[in-house]
Amino acid sequence: MRAWEYDGHGVALVERPALVPGPGQVVLDVTAAGLCHSDLTLTGRPADSHPFPLPLVLGHEVAGTVREVGGGVTGVAVGDPVVVHGPWGCGECRRCRAGEENLCPRAARERIFPVGLGADGGLAEQVLVPSSRHLVRADGIAPEQAAPLTDAGLTAFTAVRLSRDAMVEGATVVVLGIGGLGHLALQLVKHLTPARVVAFDVSAAARELAAGLGADVVLDPTVAPVAAEVRALTGEDGADVVLDFVASERTLADAVACLAPGGELSVVGVGAATVPVAVKTMPLGSTVRTPYWGSRGDLDEVLELSRRGVLSVHTNTFSLDEAHRAYELMRTGGLVGRAVVLPARESW
């Protein structure tokens, strides 16, 4: 099978042996793999300081059909359309038994890695899944939509769910960054809450997308300070919720500056910046969260929202051969929405 592999020096499309499932395991024919800025962070680290075993097949947003199952597998059958719930845990602790493998306290110390982020991923023709508990049926959803929902959709949903009680009538929600996750969070806030959405992005194309998705106010953060714009819109009160899908020094500073007392900040982006959290550095009574993927139950809800037409991923599709070009476009800011690789599609 062909797979995009990172060896600590570069990313290359290589030939690997076809996968064979062992007891309890499942092999999928990959129908779609979403690309993420986390991949760029991962491949930007050299081999001598890398946290994961190398070489590694990329791709942590995966949709596919069941190709083969190992002994003892239940819950899925050959031919089933599924997606992979990517954060893999021990399967035995309290969090894992509740379906919250994204919060497994044992995963890090036992070196249990997520698909595509330590374990071989789905940017390939096939992927090996260690247990059928990591698979969720995706009937009725096109693969190019289903794959990004497993991370971009799921993480955005978790961020919105955790702050949903604050997204009441009259509340203001600021979304910083209308990219692969931000454009989905915007849809979720608009469809699931009565709150006003104020969207910021430096890209004109991203701002156009935000307007088309129903953002109440769309602004360019390079034209006027974010905090000044938000406080002008809220009568100097500030935002009730800020969802930062960038997490740069600038966006985190903007997030804190425009947050209202008692407000909620979700740092969702994977930027390297940090924000000091203390009584005198944050608005009084504020809450800071760091959503990480979501539970299997959350993923079920995200898929159902997609089936109902509430949630739609703005996609840019590529063949397996074109994945390197997709990453380059992501690196240079040349894409709006999510890049998705379709391994069965021929190069154009």
C-alpha positions as CSV (number, residue, x, y, z in Angstrom):
1,M,0.0,0.0,0.0
2,R,1.1,3.6,-0.5
3,A,1.4,5.9,2.5
4,W,2.7,9.4,3.4
5,E,5.5,8.8,5.9
6,Y,7.6,11.2,8.0
7,D,11.0,9.9,9.0
8,G,12.3,12.9,11.0
9,H,13.9,14.5,7.9
10,G,11.0,14.9,5.4
11,V,7.7,13.6,4.2
12,A,7.6,11.1,1.4
13,L,5.0,8.9,-0.4
14,V,6.4,5.4,0.2
15,E,5.3,1.8,-0.5
16,R,4.5,-0.3,2.6
17,P,3.3,-3.9,3.0
18,A,-0.5,-4.4,3.0
19,L,-1.9,-4.4,6.5
20,V,-3.1,-7.6,8.2
21,P,-5.2,-7.4,11.3
22,G,-4.3,-9.3,14.4
23,P,-6.8,-10.4,17.1
24,G,-9.2,-7.6,17.9
25,Q,-7.8,-5.4,15.2
26,V,-9.5,-3.9,12.1
27,V,-8.0,-2.8,8.8
28,L,-9.8,-0.1,6.8
29,D,-9.5,0.9,3.2
30,V,-9.1,4.7,3.6
31,T,-11.7,6.7,1.7
32,A,-10.7,10.1,3.1
33,A,-8.1,11.6,5.3
34,G,-8.3,15.2,6.6
35,L,-5.1,17.3,6.9
36,C,-4.4,19.5,9.9
37,H,-2.0,22.1,11.0
38,S,-0.9,19.7,13.7
39,D,0.7,17.7,10.9
40,L,2.9,20.7,10.0
41,T,3.9,21.0,13.7
42,L,4.7,17.3,13.8
43,T,6.8,17.3,10.7
44,G,8.6,20.5,11.8
45,R,10.4,18.7,14.6
46,P,13.7,16.9,13.8
47,A,14.2,13.2,14.6
48,D,16.5,13.8,17.6
49,S,13.8,15.8,19.5
50,H,10.7,14.0,18.2
51,P,8.2,12.7,20.8
52,F,6.9,9.9,18.6
53,P,8.4,6.7,17.1
54,L,9.6,7.3,13.6
55,P,9.0,6.7,10.7
56,L,5.3,7.6,11.1
57,V,2.4,7.6,8.7
58,L,0.6,10.9,9.0
59,G,-3.2,11.5,9.0
60,H,-5.4,11.7,12.2
61,E,-8.7,12.4,10.5
62,V,-9.8,9.2,8.9
63,A,-12.8,7.8,7.2
64,G,-12.9,4.4,5.5
65,T,-14.6,1.1,4.9
66,V,-13.9,-2.0,6.8
67,R,-11.6,-4.2,4.7
68,E,-10.7,-7.0,7.1
69,V,-11.3,-7.9,10.8
70,G,-9.2,-9.9,13.2
71,G,-10.3,-12.6,15.5
72,G,-12.8,-11.7,18.2
73,V,-13.9,-8.4,16.6
74,T,-17.5,-7.4,17.2
75,G,-19.5,-4.3,16.3
76,V,-18.3,-3.9,12.7
77,A,-18.3,-6.0,9.6
78,V,-16.5,-6.0,6.2
79,G,-17.8,-3.2,4.0
80,D,-19.1,-0.9,6.8
81,P,-18.5,2.8,6.3
82,V,-16.8,4.2,9.5
83,V,-14.7,6.9,10.9
84,V,-11.9,6.6,13.4
85,H,-12.3,8.2,16.9
86,G,-8.6,9.3,17.0
87,P,-7.6,9.8,20.6
88,W,-6.7,6.3,21.8
89,G,-6.5,5.5,25.5
90,C,-5.9,2.5,27.7
91,G,-9.5,1.4,27.4
92,E,-9.7,0.5,31.0
93,C,-9.7,3.6,33.2
94,R,-12.7,5.6,34.3
95,R,-12.4,8.1,31.5
96,C,-12.0,5.4,28.8
97,R,-15.0,3.4,30.1
98,A,-17.0,6.6,29.8
99,G,-15.9,7.0,26.1
100,E,-13.6,9.9,27.0
101,E,-10.4,8.3,25.7
102,N,-9.3,11.9,24.8
103,L,-8.8,12.4,28.5
104,C,-7.2,9.1,29.4
105,P,-4.7,9.8,32.2
106,R,-2.6,6.7,31.4
107,A,-2.1,7.2,27.6
108,A,0.9,9.4,27.9
109,R,2.9,7.4,30.4
110,E,2.0,4.1,28.7
111,R,2.9,5.7,25.3
112,I,-0.5,5.0,23.8
113,F,-0.6,7.4,20.8
114,P,-3.5,8.7,18.7
115,V,-3.8,7.7,15.1
116,G,-1.5,9.7,12.9
117,L,0.0,11.4,16.0
118,G,2.3,8.6,17.2
119,A,0.5,5.6,15.8
120,D,0.5,5.1,12.0
121,G,-2.3,7.2,10.5
122,G,-4.7,7.2,7.6
123,L,-2.9,9.3,5.0
124,A,-2.5,6.1,3.1
125,E,-4.5,3.5,1.2
126,Q,-5.1,1.5,4.4
127,V,-5.0,2.0,8.1
128,L,-4.8,-0.5,11.0
129,V,-7.1,0.3,14.0
130,P,-6.2,-1.6,17.2
131,S,-9.8,-2.0,18.4
132,S,-13.3,-1.7,17.0
133,R,-14.2,0.5,19.9
134,H,-12.4,3.3,18.0
135,L,-14.7,3.0,15.1
136,V,-18.0,4.9,14.6
137,R,-20.5,4.2,11.8
138,A,-20.7,7.0,9.2
139,D,-23.6,5.9,7.1
140,G,-25.1,8.7,5.0
141,I,-22.1,11.0,5.1
142,A,-19.7,11.6,2.2
143,P,-16.2,10.5,3.2
144,E,-14.7,13.9,2.5
145,Q,-17.2,15.4,5.0
146,A,-16.9,12.5,7.5
147,A,-13.1,12.5,7.9
148,P,-12.6,16.1,9.1
149,L,-15.5,15.8,11.5
150,T,-13.4,13.4,13.6
151,D,-11.0,16.2,14.7
152,A,-11.9,19.6,13.2
153,G,-15.6,18.9,13.8
154,L,-15.2,17.1,17.1
155,T,-12.8,19.5,18.7
156,A,-14.9,22.5,17.6
157,F,-18.0,20.8,19.0
158,T,-16.3,20.1,22.4
159,A,-15.2,23.7,22.6
160,V,-18.8,25.0,22.0
161,R,-20.4,22.3,24.3
162,L,-18.1,23.2,27.2
163,S,-19.2,26.9,27.0
164,R,-22.7,26.5,25.7
165,D,-24.3,27.5,29.0
166,A,-22.7,31.0,28.6
167,M,-24.0,31.3,25.0
168,V,-27.4,32.7,26.0
169,E,-29.6,35.3,24.4
170,G,-27.7,38.6,24.3
171,A,-24.3,36.9,24.7
172,T,-21.4,37.6,22.4
173,V,-19.1,34.8,21.2
174,V,-15.9,35.8,19.5
175,V,-14.3,33.3,17.1
176,L,-10.6,34.0,16.4
177,G,-9.6,32.2,13.2
178,I,-12.1,31.0,10.6
179,G,-10.0,28.0,9.5
180,G,-10.6,24.3,9.5
181,L,-12.0,24.3,13.0
182,G,-13.2,27.9,13.3
183,H,-15.6,27.7,10.5
184,L,-17.2,24.7,12.1
185,A,-17.4,26.2,15.5
186,L,-19.1,29.3,13.9
187,Q,-21.8,27.0,12.5
188,L,-22.3,25.2,15.8
189,V,-22.7,28.4,17.8
190,K,-25.2,29.8,15.2
191,H,-27.3,26.6,15.0
192,L,-27.2,25.5,18.7
193,T,-27.3,28.8,20.6
194,P,-29.0,32.2,20.3
195,A,-25.7,34.0,20.9
196,R,-24.2,36.7,18.6
197,V,-21.1,35.6,16.7
198,V,-18.2,38.0,16.0
199,A,-15.7,36.4,13.6
200,F,-12.1,37.6,13.1
201,D,-9.6,36.5,10.4
202,V,-6.8,38.2,8.6
203,S,-7.8,36.4,5.3
204,A,-10.4,38.0,3.1
205,A,-11.4,34.6,1.8
206,A,-11.9,33.3,5.3
207,R,-14.0,36.4,6.3
208,E,-16.1,35.8,3.2
209,L,-16.7,32.2,4.3
210,A,-17.6,33.4,7.8
211,A,-20.2,35.8,6.4
212,G,-21.6,33.1,4.2
213,L,-22.0,30.8,7.2
214,G,-24.0,33.4,9.2
215,A,-21.6,35.2,11.4
216,D,-23.3,38.3,12.8
217,V,-20.2,40.5,12.5
218,V,-17.1,39.8,10.5
219,L,-13.9,41.8,11.0
220,D,-10.3,42.1,10.0
221,P,-8.0,42.1,13.1
222,T,-5.4,44.0,11.2
223,V,-7.6,47.0,10.6
224,A,-8.5,47.8,14.2
225,P,-7.6,46.3,17.6
226,V,-9.8,43.2,18.4
227,A,-10.5,44.4,21.9
228,A,-11.6,47.8,20.8
229,E,-14.0,46.3,18.2
230,V,-15.5,43.9,20.6
231,R,-16.0,46.4,23.4
232,A,-17.6,48.8,20.9
233,L,-20.1,46.1,20.0
234,T,-20.8,45.1,23.6
235,G,-21.1,48.5,25.2
236,E,-17.7,48.1,26.8
237,D,-18.7,44.8,28.5
238,G,-16.6,42.5,26.4
239,A,-17.1,39.0,25.0
240,D,-18.9,36.3,27.1
241,V,-17.0,33.6,25.2
242,V,-13.8,33.7,23.1
243,L,-12.8,30.7,21.0
244,D,-9.2,31.0,19.9
245,F,-8.5,28.7,17.0
246,V,-5.0,30.1,16.4
247,A,-3.3,30.5,19.8
248,S,-0.6,32.8,18.6
249,E,0.9,35.5,20.9
250,R,-1.3,38.1,19.2
251,T,-4.6,36.1,19.3
252,L,-4.2,35.1,22.9
253,A,-3.4,38.7,23.9
254,D,-6.5,39.8,21.9
255,A,-8.6,37.1,23.5
256,V,-7.8,38.2,27.1
257,A,-8.1,41.9,26.2
258,C,-11.7,41.4,24.8
259,L,-13.0,38.9,27.4
260,A,-15.6,40.1,29.9
261,P,-15.4,39.5,33.6
262,G,-16.8,36.1,34.2
263,G,-16.2,35.2,30.6
264,E,-14.9,31.9,29.2
265,L,-11.8,31.5,27.0
266,S,-11.2,28.3,25.0
267,V,-7.6,27.9,23.7
268,V,-8.2,25.5,20.8
269,G,-5.4,26.3,18.3
270,V,-2.1,24.5,18.4
271,G,0.1,27.6,18.3
272,A,3.1,27.7,20.6
273,A,2.0,30.8,22.5
274,T,0.8,30.8,26.2
275,V,-1.3,33.0,28.3
276,P,-0.6,33.7,32.0
277,V,-3.6,32.7,34.1
278,A,-3.8,34.5,37.5
279,V,-6.1,36.9,39.3
280,K,-4.4,40.0,38.0
281,T,-3.7,38.8,34.4
282,M,-7.2,37.6,33.5
283,P,-10.6,39.2,33.8
284,L,-12.0,38.5,37.2
285,G,-14.0,35.3,37.5
286,S,-13.0,34.1,34.0
287,T,-12.5,30.5,32.9
288,V,-9.8,29.1,30.6
289,R,-10.2,25.8,28.9
290,T,-8.1,23.7,26.5
291,P,-10.4,21.4,24.6
292,Y,-8.8,18.3,23.2
293,W,-10.7,16.3,20.6
294,G,-13.8,15.0,22.3
295,S,-15.6,11.8,23.6
296,R,-17.0,9.1,21.4
297,G,-20.4,10.3,22.4
298,D,-19.5,13.8,21.2
299,L,-18.4,12.3,17.8
300,D,-21.8,10.5,17.5
301,E,-23.5,13.9,18.0
302,V,-21.2,15.6,15.4
303,L,-22.0,13.0,12.8
304,E,-25.7,13.3,13.5
305,L,-25.5,17.1,13.0
306,S,-23.8,16.5,9.7
307,R,-26.6,14.1,8.6
308,R,-29.1,16.7,9.5
309,G,-27.4,19.3,7.4
310,V,-26.5,21.5,10.5
311,L,-22.8,21.1,10.0
312,S,-20.9,21.2,6.7
313,V,-17.2,21.2,6.2
314,H,-15.8,23.5,3.6
315,T,-13.3,21.2,1.9
316,N,-10.5,21.3,-0.6
317,T,-9.9,17.8,-2.0
318,F,-6.7,16.2,-3.3
319,S,-5.6,12.8,-4.5
320,L,-3.0,10.8,-2.5
321,D,-0.3,12.0,-4.9
322,E,-1.2,15.6,-4.3
323,A,-1.0,15.5,-0.4
324,H,2.4,17.2,-0.4
325,R,1.0,20.1,-2.4
326,A,-2.0,20.4,0.0
327,Y,0.4,20.7,2.9
328,E,2.4,23.4,1.1
329,L,-0.8,25.4,0.5
330,M,-1.7,25.0,4.2
331,R,1.8,26.2,5.2
332,T,1.5,29.3,3.0
333,G,-2.1,30.1,3.9
334,G,-3.4,29.2,0.5
335,L,-6.4,27.2,1.6
336,V,-9.7,28.1,3.3
337,G,-11.5,25.4,5.2
338,R,-10.1,21.8,5.4
339,A,-7.8,20.0,3.1
340,V,-9.0,16.4,2.5
341,V,-7.1,13.6,0.7
342,L,-9.1,11.0,-1.2
343,P,-6.8,8.0,-1.7
344,A,-8.9,6.4,-4.4
345,R,-9.1,9.6,-6.5
346,E,-6.7,10.0,-9.4
347,S,-4.4,13.0,-9.7
348,W,-5.8,15.8,-11.7
